[in-house]
Amino acid sequence: MSQLLLDAVVEPTEAKDTICIRAADASDVESLSIYFTRLSTTTRNKRFMGARADFAVVAAECVAKVSHPDHFTLLAEFRQEGRSTIIGETRYAYDAIARHGDFAISVADIFQRKGVGLQMMTAMEKHASHLGHEMIAAETARANAEMRGLAKKAGFEVTGLGGWQSVHFAKRLSRQPDAQ
Ligand SMILES: CC(C)(COP(=O)(O)OP(=O)(O)OC[C@H]1O[C@@H](n2cnc3c(N)ncnc32)[C@H](O)[C@@H]1OP(=O)(O)O)[C@@H](O)C(=O)NCCC(=O)NCCS
């Protein structure tokens, strides 16, 4: 996908009906790398809980384990006039020892506060539940009001404070009807 197409991303005001959540695969590495590059520094630093500049590597990491049954990356795509642009991502990994899933999430700056994050959280929980996972836990900076707000709205509860000014939160998943 060319930079020009991405530069032409339209105003998000009427985007609701054209946003789709899907699983990432190896063919998404380049687009995902461009997506990370185009995030504001603030959003990117919050997503990675610190600075990262190796976006091609990060994007490759996001899809590297998608064939692993307990890892997946979901992408939110904005589709218009036959073109698709990544506007959000969430990476999920199951920790078999701790017996819970962990995740990181981001939404492109101009699409934030339009419900995309919550849509991805809901899709992630459903997918994790289908895999038979019973709990999702995560950590974010205490100062990250967006993530704390999103987690609360998605039904997560604060489970404690971590080092480096972080906060832990978790949610027990309800079993999906067709889960094995
Ligand atoms: C956190 C993030 C993914 C939220 O995505 P989003 O698409 O903007 O979230 P939604 O629009 O679905 O918001 C859902 C709820 O989250 C809360 N929320 C979202 N943004 C918020 C903000 N800036 N301040 C307070 N609460 C906020 C609200 O409760 C909101 O519901 P409401 O709009 O009905 O009040 C996004 O802000 C982001 O990419 N942040 C930078 C990366 C990051 O911090 N990732 C988390 C660490 S991995």
PDBQT file of the ligand as one rigid body, heavy atoms in Angstrom, charges set to zero:
ROOT
HETATM    1  C1  LIG A 201      -6.605   3.400  24.768  1.00  0.00    +0.000 C 
HETATM    2  C2  LIG A 201      -7.157   3.487  23.342  1.00  0.00    +0.000 C 
HETATM    3  C3  LIG A 201      -6.808   2.189  22.613  1.00  0.00    +0.000 C 
HETATM    4  C4  LIG A 201      -8.673   3.661  23.401  1.00  0.00    +0.000 C 
HETATM    5  O1  LIG A 201      -9.182   3.496  22.099  1.00  0.00    +0.000 OA
HETATM    6  P1  LIG A 201     -10.483   4.327  21.607  1.00  0.00    +0.000 P 
HETATM    7  O2  LIG A 201     -10.887   3.778  20.301  1.00  0.00    +0.000 OA
HETATM    8  O3  LIG A 201     -10.188   5.768  21.658  1.00  0.00    +0.000 OA
HETATM    9  O4  LIG A 201     -11.526   3.958  22.749  1.00  0.00    +0.000 OA
HETATM   10  P2  LIG A 201     -13.118   3.994  22.608  1.00  0.00    +0.000 P 
HETATM   11  O5  LIG A 201     -13.516   5.104  21.705  1.00  0.00    +0.000 OA
HETATM   12  O6  LIG A 201     -13.602   2.631  22.287  1.00  0.00    +0.000 OA
HETATM   13  O7  LIG A 201     -13.532   4.405  24.088  1.00  0.00    +0.000 OA
HETATM   14  C5  LIG A 201     -14.155   3.505  24.959  1.00  0.00    +0.000 C 
HETATM   15  C6  LIG A 201     -14.168   4.117  26.352  1.00  0.00    +0.000 C 
HETATM   16  O8  LIG A 201     -12.820   4.264  26.815  1.00  0.00    +0.000 OA
HETATM   17  C7  LIG A 201     -12.765   5.440  27.654  1.00  0.00    +0.000 C 
HETATM   18  N1  LIG A 201     -11.873   6.431  27.032  1.00  0.00    +0.000 N 
HETATM   19  C8  LIG A 201     -11.420   6.459  25.762  1.00  0.00    +0.000 A 
HETATM   20  N2  LIG A 201     -10.624   7.537  25.590  1.00  0.00    +0.000 NA
HETATM   21  C9  LIG A 201     -10.592   8.190  26.773  1.00  0.00    +0.000 A 
HETATM   22  C10 LIG A 201      -9.934   9.362  27.230  1.00  0.00    +0.000 A 
HETATM   23  N3  LIG A 201      -9.147  10.084  26.403  1.00  0.00    +0.000 N 
HETATM   24  N4  LIG A 201     -10.109   9.714  28.512  1.00  0.00    +0.000 NA
HETATM   25  C11 LIG A 201     -10.880   9.004  29.338  1.00  0.00    +0.000 A 
HETATM   26  N5  LIG A 201     -11.543   7.866  28.975  1.00  0.00    +0.000 NA
HETATM   27  C12 LIG A 201     -11.392   7.478  27.708  1.00  0.00    +0.000 A 
HETATM   28  C13 LIG A 201     -14.165   5.976  27.741  1.00  0.00    +0.000 C 
HETATM   29  O9  LIG A 201     -14.822   5.346  28.821  1.00  0.00    +0.000 OA
HETATM   30  C14 LIG A 201     -14.746   5.504  26.419  1.00  0.00    +0.000 C 
HETATM   31  O10 LIG A 201     -16.148   5.444  26.419  1.00  0.00    +0.000 OA
HETATM   32  P3  LIG A 201     -16.983   6.766  26.042  1.00  0.00    +0.000 P 
HETATM   33  O11 LIG A 201     -16.413   7.349  24.787  1.00  0.00    +0.000 OA
HETATM   34  O12 LIG A 201     -18.386   6.254  25.867  1.00  0.00    +0.000 OA
HETATM   35  O13 LIG A 201     -16.837   7.684  27.219  1.00  0.00    +0.000 OA
HETATM   36  C15 LIG A 201      -6.571   4.723  22.581  1.00  0.00    +0.000 C 
HETATM   37  O14 LIG A 201      -6.807   5.881  23.349  1.00  0.00    +0.000 OA
HETATM   38  C16 LIG A 201      -5.098   4.614  22.282  1.00  0.00    +0.000 C 
HETATM   39  O15 LIG A 201      -4.697   4.089  21.234  1.00  0.00    +0.000 OA
HETATM   40  N6  LIG A 201      -4.250   5.096  23.218  1.00  0.00    +0.000 N 
HETATM   41  C17 LIG A 201      -2.808   5.064  23.003  1.00  0.00    +0.000 C 
HETATM   42  C18 LIG A 201      -2.247   3.648  23.151  1.00  0.00    +0.000 C 
HETATM   43  C19 LIG A 201      -2.484   3.116  24.551  1.00  0.00    +0.000 C 
HETATM   44  O16 LIG A 201      -2.537   3.854  25.532  1.00  0.00    +0.000 OA
HETATM   45  N7  LIG A 201      -2.620   1.784  24.658  1.00  0.00    +0.000 N 
HETATM   46  C20 LIG A 201      -2.809   1.162  25.945  1.00  0.00    +0.000 C 
HETATM   47  C21 LIG A 201      -1.558   0.545  26.435  1.00  0.00    +0.000 C 
HETATM   48  S1  LIG A 201      -1.247  -0.972  25.592  1.00  0.00    +0.000 SA
ENDROOT
TORSDOF 0
